[in-house]
Amino acid sequence: MFCCCANSVEGAYDDTSAISAPALSTAEADLTGYSEEEQTKVEPSLEEPKLEEPKLAGPLPEEPKLAETQPEEPQLAQKDAFEFVLDTTEHPLGIVVDYRGGTLMVVSANSGAAQAYNDSSEASKQVQTHDFILKVNEVTDHESMVKELGQKGSLKLKVQRTAPFRVSVSKGAKPLGMKLAYVNSSVSICVQDFLDGAVADHNSHAAADAQIKLRDRIIGVGDIISPACKAGEMVEALKTRDPVDLLIARANPDASC
């Protein structure tokens, strides 16, 4: 069986409703507790007595020099890719994929040629939910890959194992500000566009590797995590939660095998 996407109602969620949050009171917002002028008043200036330094016989021992070390930049988790061949001459492909947003994410791979391959492969090389298919028979654009997956014969696939990461976005009185595409029964929500809102604010000050980007796949919202929970449930959580704790998977077309 070859299935290009999960069979369910397709949806597009344009977040435009604002979830209001109470504004901070003056007392809560002012963390200093007193002004700069008041600080000066409560800190009297005292003249310290001058003390003579004790005279020591002989030169002082040199302090040991410590090797200068530069702080290491945090390293991103590796995104591993691997290649394998499936024979669909006599067996169905057995992989369900979601191809929204220009990427192919595996929904399931538990039947047909995919199951036979998984049964004979080590765990690190098995096709799993949330994997990205990057190439099929040397084809890399998503529409052509979908067509290739529907062909009978020998299929060479390049698959990327994702390294999901978490991003927390506080909405406050703003909408989330994302256009999302999804199928209710799928395992992810695709980020298709950004509007004015909380995500744009987050991206404006977040480090590059902590920003939410186009074509990202949301695979969890707080404790609503796929595949145990489906995309429809995650969308409902996006509408009501604040802050929004997102679990994101990102395709890396340049992932090496």
PATORKE-67819 format. One line per field, with one value per residue (C-alpha): x, y, z. Coordinates in steps of 0.02 Angstrom, whole numbers, plus 50000, padded with zeros to 5 digits. Example, Ala and Ser with C-alpha at 12.3 -4.5 7.8 and 13.67 -1.06 7.14 Angstrom:
BEGIN
u 50615	50684
v 49775	49947
w 50390	50357
***
This chain:
BEGIN
u 50000	50065	49984	50043	49960	49854	49671	49579	49511	49642	49650	49732	49744	49769	49796	49710	49623	49711	49718	49725	49839	49830	49957	50089	50049	50172	50237	50268	50348	50466	50595	50717	50601	50676	50744	50926	50910	50844	50986	51110	51026	51029	51211	51316	51491	51620	51805	51902	52057	52222	52316	52501	52543	52653	52833	52886	53064	53112	53015	52836	52808	52734	52554	52532	52472	52313	52289	52163	52010	51873	51694	51632	51481	51336	51333	51172	51120	51177	51051	51094	51046	51056	51016	50934	50843	50665	50598	50416	50404	50296	50257	50175	50287	50213	50260	50133	50205	50143	50211	50146	50262	50384	50451	50408	50385	50355	50190	50212	50316	50244	50191	50247	50423	50461	50417	50523	50669	50648	50639	50809	50896	50974	50871	50978	50942	50756	50625	50528	50388	50450	50592	50613	50632	50762	50788	50705	50804	50910	50753	50743	50592	50442	50316	50435	50480	50296	50280	50435	50370	50216	50320	50350	50527	50687	50678	50834	50788	50889	50811	50855	50831	50775	50839	50684	50709	50595	50546	50438	50335	50237	50083	50020	49886	49948	49899	50028	50047	50075	49987	49987	49938	49893	49788	49693	49757	49937	50086	50143	50089	50182	50230	50184	50192	50213	50098	50119	50115	50206	50313	50378	50424	50511	50610	50666	50771	50804	50967	50962	50954	50810	50700	50545	50565	50460	50437	50469	50360	50276	50269	50219	50134	50174	50124	50023	50156	50139	50123	50025	49927	49877	49890	49710	49742	49901	49809	49682	49824	49903	49742	49725	49897	50009	50155	50160	50295	50331	50426	50496	50573	50670	50723	50905	50926	51115	51119	51261	51254
v 50000	50171	50316	50493	50567	50523	50501	50636	50811	50935	51098	51266	51359	51546	51606	51774	51762	51850	51764	51904	51895	52014	52154	52164	52287	52427	52337	52177	52265	52375	52249	52378	52437	52612	52742	52782	52941	52843	52719	52861	52919	52752	52718	52840	52876	52823	52864	52706	52718	52697	52542	52515	52362	52240	52229	52055	51994	51939	51943	51884	51715	51728	51677	51526	51573	51490	51439	51551	51457	51516	51466	51334	51376	51257	51125	51075	50894	50798	50760	50589	50528	50355	50271	50105	50016	49951	49826	49862	49743	49618	49713	49881	50020	50019	50199	50336	50510	50688	50801	50972	51121	51051	50912	50727	50670	50487	50458	50269	50130	49969	49864	49803	49829	49955	49831	49696	49816	49869	49689	49654	49816	49881	50010	50159	50122	50084	50201	50283	50406	50588	50541	50654	50577	50686	50591	50453	50383	50543	50652	50784	50898	50841	50820	50713	50609	50572	50511	50402	50322	50266	50170	49983	49919	49966	50127	50204	50319	50443	50472	50596	50555	50717	50793	50881	51035	51138	51320	51414	51563	51679	51750	51873	51978	51937	51799	51664	51730	51576	51500	51311	51165	50995	50839	50797	50618	50658	50670	50848	51025	51118	51302	51388	51574	51704	51847	51985	51906	51815	51704	51854	51936	51777	51762	51944	51913	51725	51647	51580	51398	51436	51526	51450	51440	51407	51221	51174	51032	51049	50874	50920	51058	51042	50866	50840	50746	50640	50501	50466	50625	50687	50853	50903	50891	50993	51132	51144	51159	51299	51398	51389	51376	51518	51504	51382	51248	51184	51026	51055	50943	51023	50945	50965	50934	50936	50800	50679	50490
w 50000	49955	50042	50009	50162	50311	50267	50362	50350	50291	50386	50381	50545	50535	50713	50729	50897	51040	51209	51337	51489	51638	51629	51765	51904	51940	52093	51995	51847	51951	52011	52081	52221	52226	52108	52072	52176	52325	52309	52326	52485	52572	52532	52640	52583	52712	52707	52737	52849	52759	52812	52783	52684	52782	52722	52671	52658	52484	52322	52316	52231	52056	52040	51928	51755	51702	51523	51437	51382	51270	51313	51195	51089	51114	50980	50893	50897	50744	50610	50541	50368	50293	50127	50087	49946	49948	49821	49783	49635	49729	49889	49926	49988	50164	50205	50241	50214	50242	50105	50157	50156	50030	50142	50160	50339	50380	50469	50481	50405	50472	50323	50152	50090	50228	50365	50283	50275	50458	50517	50440	50491	50651	50747	50695	50511	50524	50451	50591	50622	50605	50486	50334	50161	50073	49910	49808	49659	49648	49648	49785	49754	49854	49712	49610	49762	49793	49613	49630	49788	49692	49563	49564	49568	49657	49759	49835	49980	50080	50251	50387	50570	50652	50814	50884	50991	51103	51086	51211	51150	51264	51180	51309	51224	51048	50927	50895	50718	50609	50459	50480	50369	50437	50424	50583	50593	50545	50663	50626	50586	50449	50471	50307	50344	50481	50529	50657	50828	50966	50852	50754	50919	50976	50814	50824	50980	50980	50922	50744	50800	50919	50793	50715	50526	50373	50336	50517	50580	50749	50824	51000	51101	51286	51337	51176	51079	50922	50874	51034	50997	50825	50734	50770	50958	50942	50849	50989	51115	51011	51025	51214	51295	51350	51350	51204	51222	51046	50998	50823	50691	50548	50384	50334	50146	50168	50301	50266	50272
***
